[in-house]
Amino acid sequence: MKLSRLAERTPPSGILAISNAVKQRAGAGEQLLNYTVGDFNPQLFPIPRLLEDEIVKAYRNRQTNYPATDGNEDLRVAIAAFVKKHQALCYNPSEIMIGSGGRPLLFAAYHMIVDPGDTVIYPVPSWNNHFYVQLTGAIPRVIATEPGNNFMPTAEEIRPFIKEAVLLALCSPQNPTGTCFRAAQLKAICEMVVEENTRRGSEEKKLYIFYDQIYYLLHYGREQHISPVSVCPEVQPYTIYVDAISKAFAATGVRVGWCYGPEPVIGKIKTMLNHVGAWAPMAEQKAVAAFLNNDSAVTVYLNGFKEALLQRLTTIYKGILHMKMKGLPIDAIAPEASIYLSVKIALPQDMTTVLLEEAGIALLPFRVFGAAHAPYWYRLSVGTCRMEDMAPMLRGLQRVLEAHMQPVKEHRVAAGSKTPE
Ligand SMILES: Cc1ncc(COP(=O)(O)O)c(C=O)c1O
């Protein structure tokens, strides 16, 4: 069947391929510990009560017609206030666009900045950039990040491609690693972007930063969440933030997201999404405005939610460190943010299928996030993790590691090289 060139170059999702295989097994009655999804079990993690009530109320009040094409004014005002409170950044409602979650905004922003043949820089592992690059026909310049840099790109790694690029796609806290930029790391990148844009002539396209911060309210460290404009105010004209209620409020199915940045770019995103019609539903927009305006409801929800997520992340992290101390080939990065734990299993074979078949544990390898250079790393999501499942999961993991440990010793001796990250 002949379809468009776009259809032909659109890659299938590597994440979905594994998730579907896991779902198929679960559907066939297998008891699985499915930690692959970037989603929540709503029985464990429901959306905030106030948000739920406001959604129902809005439907009862017949808030069912078209919303404003760029998002309802009351929601954009609420988001401007929210951004001021949580990030100490000033944006006018006219610099904010509402969409049905983060995805359509990323899709439209890519299309409004990138032409076929333009260069886009992004780090790996990361979420979906390879997909958007394929869709826009861009040339990817991929930074293979190091665990020693929290799996975040550095200015020095980006510098060789900076002159040719129109877009630098960043995400912090990062999916799949759950790690964040350090202020000095991000500042050096932003200063380089400002310098590059100053060098470019008025006729040339500028270099923009997308800053996907959809997990930023799920931040566990003592340090605050940082972002381009907070570490380098001069980068504001070139920065587009993407955010949503999907992760911070366990509301992946409610479909409300927003982006903010320089008005000329946001204006074009509005125009494009108007034709796609990827608006957030009217009732949900009304409800999110009411919820975000209620500081105490937001704080109470986030405190409880973060505590429950961190408890899971920490329990699993400590369990893994315990195995490491016993000499098993496993390690993890201490939880920093989001719902993800970066787990390293230093065995030569890909453990995705082995763990699934021998212990019913489903994880996602970093390779599905474009990181072929990090074959020993896996993402473990706690969004569907029940407290009572953690001990059996850790026991199962230990059993599999013990059973498969021998080959790695032989492999290491034979190869005589250090373990690749
Ligand atoms: C980093 C990142 N950005 C954006 C999204 C998309 O979020 P939404 O469900 O709001 O479209 C996801 C979803 O997994 C994500 O992980």
The ligand as an SDF file (V2000), in Angstrom:
LIG
                    3D

 16 16  0  0  0  0  0  0  0  0999 V2000
    8.7090   13.9820   29.0490 C   0  0  0  0  0  0  0  0  0  0  0  0
    7.3040   13.9100   28.5880 C   0  0  0  0  0  0  0  0  0  0  0  0
    6.7710   14.9650   27.9540 N   0  0  0  0  0  0  0  0  0  0  0  0
    5.5150   14.9650   27.5050 C   0  0  0  0  0  0  0  0  0  0  0  0
    4.7030   13.8560   27.6710 C   0  0  0  0  0  0  0  0  0  0  0  0
    3.3030   13.8860   27.1100 C   0  0  0  0  0  0  0  0  0  0  0  0
    2.3940   14.1450   28.0680 O   0  0  0  0  0  0  0  0  0  0  0  0
    0.8220   14.2070   27.7730 P   0  0  0  0  0  0  0  0  0  0  0  0
    0.2580   12.9300   28.2680 O   0  0  0  0  0  0  0  0  0  0  0  0
    0.3710   15.4050   28.5580 O   0  0  0  0  0  0  0  0  0  0  0  0
    0.6090   14.4030   26.3210 O   0  0  0  0  0  0  0  0  0  0  0  0
    5.2050   12.7300   28.3310 C   0  0  0  0  0  0  0  0  0  0  0  0
    4.3800   11.5250   28.4790 C   0  0  0  0  0  0  0  0  0  0  0  0
    4.8040   10.4480   28.7950 O   0  0  0  0  0  0  0  0  0  0  0  0
    6.5360   12.7580   28.8080 C   0  0  0  0  0  0  0  0  0  0  0  0
    7.0710   11.7200   29.4580 O   0  0  0  0  0  0  0  0  0  0  0  0
  1  2  1  0
  2  3  1  0
  2 15  2  0
  3  4  2  0
  4  5  1  0
  5  6  1  0
  5 12  2  0
  6  7  1  0
  7  8  1  0
  8  9  2  0
  8 10  1  0
  8 11  1  0
 12 13  1  0
 12 15  1  0
 13 14  2  0
 15 16  1  0
M  END
$$$$
